[in-house]
């Protein structure tokens, strides 16, 4: 059972939205990408949030920390990424 989200997306929500994009992302999808931190704005009237995320890739032998800005929106199908993390 899921409830209605009333706040900004969390690390877990953004990670899940990223994983849901895998089938349509093809080779751009990094199966080892792990979001470690997210800081989001208050969102706009349409329910879209801009979030600064930091992440690592398990495939990176140096385990560098990467950063990106993602746009996440709550839809009738749950949270989706509308830009960022290799989405074009």
Biopython code that builds the backbone (N, CA, C, O; Angstrom):
import numpy as np
from Bio.PDB.StructureBuilder import StructureBuilder

atoms = [
    (1, "UNK", "N", (0.847, -1.175, 0.000)),
    (1, "UNK", "CA", (0.000, 0.000, 0.000)),
    (1, "UNK", "C", (0.889, 1.233, 0.000)),
    (1, "UNK", "O", (1.854, 1.303, 0.760)),
    (2, "UNK", "N", (0.572, 2.196, -0.840)),
    (2, "UNK", "CA", (1.361, 3.417, -0.900)),
    (2, "UNK", "C", (0.488, 4.598, -0.544)),
    (2, "UNK", "O", (-0.712, 4.615, -0.820)),
    (3, "UNK", "N", (1.114, 5.586, 0.075)),
    (3, "UNK", "CA", (0.396, 6.799, 0.427)),
    (3, "UNK", "C", (0.721, 7.903, -0.551)),
    (3, "UNK", "O", (1.555, 7.737, -1.442)),
    (4, "UNK", "N", (0.067, 9.011, -0.383)),
    (4, "UNK", "CA", (0.317, 10.158, -1.236)),
    (4, "UNK", "C", (1.479, 10.946, -0.654)),
    (4, "UNK", "O", (1.469, 11.309, 0.522)),
    (5, "UNK", "N", (2.475, 11.207, -1.482)),
    (5, "UNK", "CA", (3.633, 11.965, -1.038)),
    (5, "UNK", "C", (3.268, 13.439, -0.961)),
    (5, "UNK", "O", (2.594, 13.964, -1.848)),
    (6, "UNK", "N", (3.707, 14.096, 0.084)),
    (6, "UNK", "CA", (3.369, 15.507, 0.231)),
    (6, "UNK", "C", (4.613, 16.374, 0.321)),
    (6, "UNK", "O", (4.512, 17.567, 0.606)),
    (7, "UNK", "N", (5.770, 15.806, 0.085)),
    (7, "UNK", "CA", (7.000, 16.566, 0.164)),
    (7, "UNK", "C", (7.927, 16.249, -0.979)),
    (7, "UNK", "O", (7.576, 15.554, -1.933)),
    (8, "UNK", "N", (9.125, 16.784, -0.852)),
    (8, "UNK", "CA", (10.146, 16.577, -1.878)),
    (8, "UNK", "C", (10.568, 15.109, -1.918)),
    (8, "UNK", "O", (10.482, 14.403, -0.914)),
    (9, "UNK", "N", (11.020, 14.662, -3.080)),
    (9, "UNK", "CA", (11.480, 13.270, -3.183)),
    (9, "UNK", "C", (12.739, 13.040, -2.352)),
    (9, "UNK", "O", (13.566, 13.937, -2.186)),
    (10, "UNK", "N", (12.862, 11.841, -1.842)),
    (10, "UNK", "CA", (14.021, 11.438, -1.042)),
    (10, "UNK", "C", (15.036, 10.723, -1.931)),
    (10, "UNK", "O", (14.787, 10.486, -3.113)),
    (11, "UNK", "N", (16.176, 10.388, -1.346)),
    (11, "UNK", "CA", (17.188, 9.602, -2.056)),
    (11, "UNK", "C", (16.560, 8.315, -2.581)),
    (11, "UNK", "O", (16.771, 7.939, -3.734)),
    (12, "UNK", "N", (15.795, 7.650, -1.738)),
    (12, "UNK", "CA", (15.176, 6.374, -2.122)),
    (12, "UNK", "C", (14.197, 6.549, -3.278)),
    (12, "UNK", "O", (14.156, 5.723, -4.190)),
    (13, "UNK", "N", (13.414, 7.617, -3.243)),
    (13, "UNK", "CA", (12.441, 7.870, -4.311)),
    (13, "UNK", "C", (13.153, 8.147, -5.629)),
    (13, "UNK", "O", (12.760, 7.619, -6.669)),
    (14, "UNK", "N", (14.201, 8.974, -5.592)),
    (14, "UNK", "CA", (14.941, 9.296, -6.815)),
    (14, "UNK", "C", (15.633, 8.052, -7.358)),
    (14, "UNK", "O", (15.642, 7.832, -8.569)),
    (15, "UNK", "N", (16.214, 7.233, -6.478)),
    (15, "UNK", "CA", (16.855, 5.987, -6.915)),
    (15, "UNK", "C", (15.830, 5.083, -7.591)),
    (15, "UNK", "O", (16.104, 4.519, -8.651)),
    (16, "UNK", "N", (14.662, 4.943, -6.990)),
    (16, "UNK", "CA", (13.619, 4.086, -7.561)),
    (16, "UNK", "C", (13.153, 4.621, -8.916)),
    (16, "UNK", "O", (12.950, 3.847, -9.851)),
    (17, "UNK", "N", (12.986, 5.935, -9.024)),
    (17, "UNK", "CA", (12.579, 6.524, -10.304)),
    (17, "UNK", "C", (13.646, 6.277, -11.364)),
    (17, "UNK", "O", (13.320, 6.006, -12.520)),
    (18, "UNK", "N", (14.924, 6.368, -10.977)),
    (18, "UNK", "CA", (16.015, 6.085, -11.911)),
    (18, "UNK", "C", (15.963, 4.633, -12.373)),
    (18, "UNK", "O", (16.111, 4.356, -13.563)),
    (19, "UNK", "N", (15.756, 3.714, -11.452)),
    (19, "UNK", "CA", (15.690, 2.293, -11.802)),
    (19, "UNK", "C", (14.516, 1.996, -12.728)),
    (19, "UNK", "O", (14.621, 1.134, -13.601)),
    (20, "UNK", "N", (13.411, 2.691, -12.550)),
    (20, "UNK", "CA", (12.243, 2.478, -13.410)),
    (20, "UNK", "C", (12.506, 2.921, -14.842)),
    (20, "UNK", "O", (11.833, 2.467, -15.767)),
    (21, "UNK", "N", (13.487, 3.809, -15.030)),
    (21, "UNK", "CA", (13.836, 4.298, -16.365)),
    (21, "UNK", "C", (14.694, 3.303, -17.146)),
    (21, "UNK", "O", (14.881, 3.477, -18.350)),
    (22, "UNK", "N", (15.214, 2.278, -16.500)),
    (22, "UNK", "CA", (16.166, 1.350, -17.123)),
    (22, "UNK", "C", (15.703, 0.790, -18.462)),
    (22, "UNK", "O", (16.481, 0.821, -19.416)),
    (23, "UNK", "N", (14.474, 0.280, -18.587)),
    (23, "UNK", "CA", (14.080, -0.311, -19.870)),
    (23, "UNK", "C", (14.133, 0.666, -21.047)),
    (23, "UNK", "O", (14.445, 0.264, -22.167)),
    (24, "UNK", "N", (13.833, 1.941, -20.805)),
    (24, "UNK", "CA", (13.822, 2.904, -21.903)),
    (24, "UNK", "C", (15.157, 3.620, -22.079)),
    (24, "UNK", "O", (15.349, 4.325, -23.070)),
    (25, "UNK", "N", (16.078, 3.455, -21.142)),
    (25, "UNK", "CA", (17.361, 4.158, -21.199)),
    (25, "UNK", "C", (18.420, 3.425, -22.003)),
    (25, "UNK", "O", (19.362, 4.046, -22.496)),
    (26, "UNK", "N", (18.283, 2.127, -22.141)),
    (26, "UNK", "CA", (19.249, 1.349, -22.909)),
    (26, "UNK", "C", (20.639, 1.396, -22.316)),
    (26, "UNK", "O", (20.812, 1.224, -21.109)),
    (27, "UNK", "N", (21.643, 1.631, -23.169)),
    (27, "UNK", "CA", (23.037, 1.584, -22.731)),
    (27, "UNK", "C", (23.400, 2.736, -21.803)),
    (27, "UNK", "O", (24.410, 2.661, -21.103)),
    (28, "UNK", "N", (22.602, 3.802, -21.781)),
    (28, "UNK", "CA", (22.909, 4.932, -20.902)),
    (28, "UNK", "C", (22.637, 4.620, -19.439)),
    (28, "UNK", "O", (23.133, 5.320, -18.557)),
    (29, "UNK", "N", (21.860, 3.584, -19.171)),
    (29, "UNK", "CA", (21.510, 3.253, -17.791)),
    (29, "UNK", "C", (22.669, 2.535, -17.111)),
    (29, "UNK", "O", (23.170, 1.529, -17.613)),
    (30, "UNK", "N", (23.087, 3.060, -15.970)),
    (30, "UNK", "CA", (24.169, 2.463, -15.188)),
    (30, "UNK", "C", (23.538, 1.641, -14.070)),
    (30, "UNK", "O", (23.009, 2.196, -13.107)),
    (31, "UNK", "N", (23.594, 0.327, -14.198)),
    (31, "UNK", "CA", (22.986, -0.552, -13.192)),
    (31, "UNK", "C", (23.662, -0.427, -11.839)),
    (31, "UNK", "O", (23.076, -0.794, -10.821)),
    (32, "UNK", "N", (24.890, 0.085, -11.810)),
    (32, "UNK", "CA", (25.619, 0.236, -10.565)),
    (32, "UNK", "C", (25.532, 1.625, -9.957)),
    (32, "UNK", "O", (26.210, 1.908, -8.969)),
    (33, "UNK", "N", (24.703, 2.503, -10.531)),
    (33, "UNK", "CA", (24.578, 3.860, -10.015)),
    (33, "UNK", "C", (23.818, 3.849, -8.694)),
    (33, "UNK", "O", (22.724, 3.292, -8.600)),
    (34, "UNK", "N", (24.403, 4.466, -7.687)),
    (34, "UNK", "CA", (23.778, 4.555, -6.367)),
    (34, "UNK", "C", (23.774, 6.008, -5.915)),
    (34, "UNK", "O", (24.831, 6.615, -5.739)),
    (35, "UNK", "N", (22.598, 6.554, -5.731)),
    (35, "UNK", "CA", (22.468, 7.919, -5.241)),
    (35, "UNK", "C", (22.747, 7.902, -3.742)),
    (35, "UNK", "O", (22.174, 7.101, -3.004)),
    (36, "UNK", "N", (23.629, 8.793, -3.301)),
    (36, "UNK", "CA", (24.004, 8.804, -1.889)),
    (36, "UNK", "C", (23.463, 10.018, -1.140)),
    (36, "UNK", "O", (23.380, 10.004, 0.088)),
    (37, "UNK", "N", (23.094, 11.069, -1.876)),
    (37, "UNK", "CA", (22.554, 12.259, -1.226)),
    (37, "UNK", "C", (21.696, 13.025, -2.216)),
    (37, "UNK", "O", (21.973, 13.039, -3.415)),
    (38, "UNK", "N", (20.649, 13.664, -1.705)),
    (38, "UNK", "CA", (19.785, 14.495, -2.544)),
    (38, "UNK", "C", (19.308, 15.690, -1.736)),
    (38, "UNK", "O", (18.927, 15.564, -0.573)),
    (39, "UNK", "N", (19.336, 16.840, -2.370)),
    (39, "UNK", "CA", (18.837, 18.065, -1.762)),
    (39, "UNK", "C", (17.897, 18.710, -2.773)),
    (39, "UNK", "O", (18.322, 19.102, -3.860)),
    (40, "UNK", "N", (16.619, 18.820, -2.414)),
    (40, "UNK", "CA", (15.605, 19.287, -3.357)),
    (40, "UNK", "C", (15.020, 20.628, -2.939)),
    (40, "UNK", "O", (15.011, 20.987, -1.761)),
    (41, "UNK", "N", (14.527, 21.365, -3.945)),
    (41, "UNK", "CA", (13.841, 22.616, -3.652)),
    (41, "UNK", "C", (12.427, 22.317, -3.148)),
    (41, "UNK", "O", (12.080, 21.157, -2.926)),
    (42, "UNK", "N", (11.620, 23.348, -2.969)),
    (42, "UNK", "CA", (10.268, 23.179, -2.425)),
    (42, "UNK", "C", (9.253, 22.749, -3.471)),
    (42, "UNK", "O", (8.095, 22.488, -3.144)),
    (43, "UNK", "N", (9.676, 22.673, -4.721)),
    (43, "UNK", "CA", (8.767, 22.249, -5.783)),
    (43, "UNK", "C", (7.953, 23.410, -6.323)),
    (43, "UNK", "O", (7.861, 24.472, -5.706)),
    (44, "UNK", "N", (7.367, 23.184, -7.488)),
    (44, "UNK", "CA", (6.519, 24.222, -8.072)),
    (44, "UNK", "C", (5.057, 23.791, -8.011)),
    (44, "UNK", "O", (4.737, 22.724, -7.488)),
    (45, "UNK", "N", (4.185, 24.620, -8.544)),
    (45, "UNK", "CA", (2.745, 24.357, -8.460)),
    (45, "UNK", "C", (2.320, 23.102, -9.217)),
    (45, "UNK", "O", (1.256, 22.547, -8.940)),
    (46, "UNK", "N", (3.124, 22.654, -10.157)),
    (46, "UNK", "CA", (2.775, 21.438, -10.901)),
    (46, "UNK", "C", (3.360, 20.175, -10.259)),
    (46, "UNK", "O", (3.193, 19.077, -10.790)),
    (47, "UNK", "N", (4.043, 20.326, -9.120)),
    (47, "UNK", "CA", (4.578, 19.164, -8.418)),
    (47, "UNK", "C", (5.941, 18.705, -8.892)),
    (47, "UNK", "O", (6.351, 17.577, -8.616)),
    (48, "UNK", "N", (6.647, 19.571, -9.604)),
    (48, "UNK", "CA", (7.984, 19.224, -10.087)),
    (48, "UNK", "C", (9.032, 19.788, -9.133)),
    (48, "UNK", "O", (8.941, 20.939, -8.705)),
    (49, "UNK", "N", (10.024, 18.967, -8.807)),
    (49, "UNK", "CA", (11.093, 19.357, -7.902)),
    (49, "UNK", "C", (12.425, 19.308, -8.628)),
    (49, "UNK", "O", (12.663, 18.413, -9.439)),
    (50, "UNK", "N", (13.292, 20.265, -8.338)),
    (50, "UNK", "CA", (14.672, 20.220, -8.811)),
    (50, "UNK", "C", (15.531, 19.765, -7.642)),
    (50, "UNK", "O", (15.427, 20.298, -6.537)),
    (51, "UNK", "N", (16.378, 18.778, -7.894)),
    (51, "UNK", "CA", (17.191, 18.193, -6.826)),
    (51, "UNK", "C", (18.645, 18.085, -7.261)),
    (51, "UNK", "O", (18.944, 17.658, -8.376)),
    (52, "UNK", "N", (19.541, 18.478, -6.367)),
    (52, "UNK", "CA", (20.963, 18.222, -6.582)),
    (52, "UNK", "C", (21.250, 16.873, -5.959)),
    (52, "UNK", "O", (20.977, 16.654, -4.778)),
    (53, "UNK", "N", (21.800, 15.972, -6.752)),
    (53, "UNK", "CA", (22.095, 14.633, -6.247)),
    (53, "UNK", "C", (23.588, 14.349, -6.369)),
    (53, "UNK", "O", (24.252, 14.818, -7.293)),
    (54, "UNK", "N", (24.091, 13.585, -5.432)),
    (54, "UNK", "CA", (25.451, 13.053, -5.540)),
    (54, "UNK", "C", (25.312, 11.542, -5.611)),
    (54, "UNK", "O", (24.455, 10.947, -4.957)),
    (55, "UNK", "N", (26.175, 10.932, -6.423)),
    (55, "UNK", "CA", (26.053, 9.498, -6.651)),
    (55, "UNK", "C", (27.401, 8.888, -6.962)),
    (55, "UNK", "O", (28.354, 9.585, -7.314)),
    (56, "UNK", "N", (27.465, 7.580, -6.826)),
    (56, "UNK", "CA", (28.650, 6.804, -7.179)),
    (56, "UNK", "C", (28.225, 5.732, -8.173)),
    (56, "UNK", "O", (27.049, 5.388, -8.285)),
    (57, "UNK", "N", (29.210, 5.221, -8.883)),
    (57, "UNK", "CA", (28.974, 4.106, -9.789)),
    (57, "UNK", "C", (29.825, 2.939, -9.323)),
    (57, "UNK", "O", (31.039, 3.071, -9.170)),
    (58, "UNK", "N", (29.201, 1.815, -9.100)),
    (58, "UNK", "CA", (29.941, 0.627, -8.675)),
    (58, "UNK", "C", (30.938, 0.174, -9.730)),
    (58, "UNK", "O", (31.874, -0.560, -9.411)),
    (59, "UNK", "N", (30.762, 0.595, -10.984)),
    (59, "UNK", "CA", (31.676, 0.227, -12.060)),
    (59, "UNK", "C", (32.929, 1.101, -12.093)),
    (59, "UNK", "O", (33.885, 0.779, -12.799)),
    (60, "UNK", "N", (32.937, 2.195, -11.342)),
    (60, "UNK", "CA", (34.083, 3.100, -11.313)),
    (60, "UNK", "C", (35.119, 2.562, -10.324)),
    (60, "UNK", "O", (34.860, 2.543, -9.121)),
    (61, "UNK", "N", (36.283, 2.124, -10.804)),
    (61, "UNK", "CA", (37.288, 1.553, -9.899)),
    (61, "UNK", "C", (37.807, 2.565, -8.873)),
    (61, "UNK", "O", (38.284, 2.173, -7.808)),
    (62, "UNK", "N", (37.720, 3.865, -9.184)),
    (62, "UNK", "CA", (38.186, 4.898, -8.257)),
    (62, "UNK", "C", (37.104, 5.346, -7.278)),
    (62, "UNK", "O", (37.381, 6.113, -6.356)),
    (63, "UNK", "N", (35.884, 4.873, -7.471)),
    (63, "UNK", "CA", (34.751, 5.206, -6.590)),
    (63, "UNK", "C", (34.593, 6.716, -6.401)),
    (63, "UNK", "O", (34.373, 7.198, -5.290)),
    (64, "UNK", "N", (34.712, 7.455, -7.518)),
    (64, "UNK", "CA", (34.550, 8.906, -7.462)),
    (64, "UNK", "C", (33.109, 9.271, -7.155)),
    (64, "UNK", "O", (32.184, 8.516, -7.454)),
    (65, "UNK", "N", (32.935, 10.438, -6.556)),
    (65, "UNK", "CA", (31.616, 10.972, -6.272)),
    (65, "UNK", "C", (31.229, 11.905, -7.414)),
    (65, "UNK", "O", (31.987, 12.813, -7.755)),
    (66, "UNK", "N", (30.069, 11.690, -8.001)),
    (66, "UNK", "CA", (29.570, 12.493, -9.108)),
    (66, "UNK", "C", (28.375, 13.309, -8.642)),
    (66, "UNK", "O", (27.746, 12.987, -7.634)),
    (67, "UNK", "N", (28.065, 14.376, -9.390)),
    (67, "UNK", "CA", (26.944, 15.245, -9.066)),
    (67, "UNK", "C", (26.089, 15.467, -10.302)),
    (67, "UNK", "O", (26.586, 15.436, -11.428)),
    (68, "UNK", "N", (24.806, 15.689, -10.086)),
    (68, "UNK", "CA", (23.891, 16.008, -11.181)),
    (68, "UNK", "C", (22.710, 16.776, -10.602)),
    (68, "UNK", "O", (22.469, 16.758, -9.395)),
    (69, "UNK", "N", (21.992, 17.440, -11.471)),
    (69, "UNK", "CA", (20.723, 18.075, -11.120)),
    (69, "UNK", "C", (19.648, 17.273, -11.827)),
    (69, "UNK", "O", (19.721, 17.052, -13.036)),
    (70, "UNK", "N", (18.656, 16.842, -11.077)),
    (70, "UNK", "CA", (17.548, 16.100, -11.667)),
    (70, "UNK", "C", (16.255, 16.860, -11.433)),
    (70, "UNK", "O", (16.118, 17.623, -10.477)),
    (71, "UNK", "N", (15.330, 16.632, -12.318)),
    (71, "UNK", "CA", (13.975, 17.136, -12.163)),
    (71, "UNK", "C", (13.091, 15.925, -11.934)),
    (71, "UNK", "O", (13.071, 15.000, -12.746)),
    (72, "UNK", "N", (12.361, 15.932, -10.829)),
    (72, "UNK", "CA", (11.487, 14.813, -10.485)),
    (72, "UNK", "C", (10.064, 15.331, -10.323)),
    (72, "UNK", "O", (9.841, 16.412, -9.779)),
    (73, "UNK", "N", (9.111, 14.549, -10.799)),
    (73, "UNK", "CA", (7.708, 14.942, -10.704)),
    (73, "UNK", "C", (6.873, 13.763, -10.236)),
    (73, "UNK", "O", (7.123, 12.614, -10.598)),
    (74, "UNK", "N", (5.884, 14.076, -9.430)),
    (74, "UNK", "CA", (4.953, 13.060, -8.963)),
    (74, "UNK", "C", (3.799, 12.993, -9.951)),
    (74, "UNK", "O", (3.096, 13.982, -10.160)),
    (75, "UNK", "N", (3.606, 11.836, -10.556)),
    (75, "UNK", "CA", (2.536, 11.646, -11.532)),
    (75, "UNK", "C", (1.540, 10.635, -10.987)),
    (75, "UNK", "O", (1.707, 10.109, -9.887)),
    (76, "UNK", "N", (0.506, 10.371, -11.769)),
    (76, "UNK", "CA", (-0.473, 9.366, -11.351)),
    (76, "UNK", "C", (0.131, 7.963, -11.333)),
    (76, "UNK", "O", (-0.461, 7.041, -10.771)),
    (77, "UNK", "N", (1.310, 7.797, -11.946)),
    (77, "UNK", "CA", (2.007, 6.505, -11.950)),
    (77, "UNK", "C", (3.162, 6.481, -10.958)),
    (77, "UNK", "O", (3.950, 5.535, -10.955)),
    (78, "UNK", "N", (3.276, 7.494, -10.123)),
    (78, "UNK", "CA", (4.362, 7.580, -9.156)),
    (78, "UNK", "C", (5.392, 8.615, -9.581)),
    (78, "UNK", "O", (5.147, 9.417, -10.482)),
    (79, "UNK", "N", (6.539, 8.588, -8.930)),
    (79, "UNK", "CA", (7.604, 9.542, -9.223)),
    (79, "UNK", "C", (8.325, 9.176, -10.514)),
    (79, "UNK", "O", (8.606, 8.006, -10.775)),
    (80, "UNK", "N", (8.620, 10.202, -11.323)),
    (80, "UNK", "CA", (9.387, 10.018, -12.555)),
    (80, "UNK", "C", (10.456, 11.100, -12.633)),
    (80, "UNK", "O", (10.289, 12.197, -12.100)),
    (81, "UNK", "N", (11.553, 10.775, -13.303)),
    (81, "UNK", "CA", (12.580, 11.765, -13.586)),
    (81, "UNK", "C", (12.262, 12.387, -14.932)),
    (81, "UNK", "O", (12.066, 11.679, -15.920)),
    (82, "UNK", "N", (12.209, 13.722, -14.972)),
    (82, "UNK", "CA", (11.926, 14.395, -16.234)),
    (82, "UNK", "C", (13.187, 14.963, -16.864)),
    (82, "UNK", "O", (13.179, 15.330, -18.039)),
    (83, "UNK", "N", (14.267, 15.041, -16.100)),
    (83, "UNK", "CA", (15.574, 15.404, -16.652)),
    (83, "UNK", "C", (16.651, 15.011, -15.648)),
    (83, "UNK", "O", (16.386, 14.842, -14.458)),
    (84, "UNK", "N", (17.861, 14.871, -16.155)),
    (84, "UNK", "CA", (18.997, 14.524, -15.309)),
    (84, "UNK", "C", (19.313, 13.044, -15.321)),
    (84, "UNK", "O", (18.520, 12.230, -15.795)),
    (85, "UNK", "N", (20.488, 12.700, -14.791)),
    (85, "UNK", "CA", (21.001, 11.327, -14.764)),
    (85, "UNK", "C", (20.862, 10.659, -16.132)),
    (85, "UNK", "O", (20.282, 9.582, -16.273)),
    (86, "UNK", "N", (21.420, 11.345, -17.132)),
    (86, "UNK", "CA", (21.511, 10.857, -18.515)),
    (86, "UNK", "C", (20.193, 10.873, -19.274)),
    (86, "UNK", "O", (20.119, 10.315, -20.369)),
    (87, "UNK", "N", (19.169, 11.483, -18.741)),
    (87, "UNK", "CA", (17.904, 11.580, -19.486)),
    (87, "UNK", "C", (18.044, 12.738, -20.466)),
    (87, "UNK", "O", (18.480, 13.826, -20.089)),
    (88, "UNK", "N", (17.681, 12.510, -21.694)),
    (88, "UNK", "CA", (17.784, 13.546, -22.730)),
    (88, "UNK", "C", (16.406, 13.961, -23.183)),
    (88, "UNK", "O", (16.274, 14.824, -24.051)),
]
sb = StructureBuilder()
sb.init_structure("model")
sb.init_model(0)
sb.init_chain("A")
sb.init_seg("    ")
for serial, (resi, resn, name, xyz) in enumerate(atoms, 1):
    if name == "N":
        sb.init_residue(resn, " ", resi, " ")
    sb.init_atom(name, np.array(xyz, "f"), 0.0, 1.0, " ", f" {name:<3s}", serial, name[0])
structure = sb.get_structure()
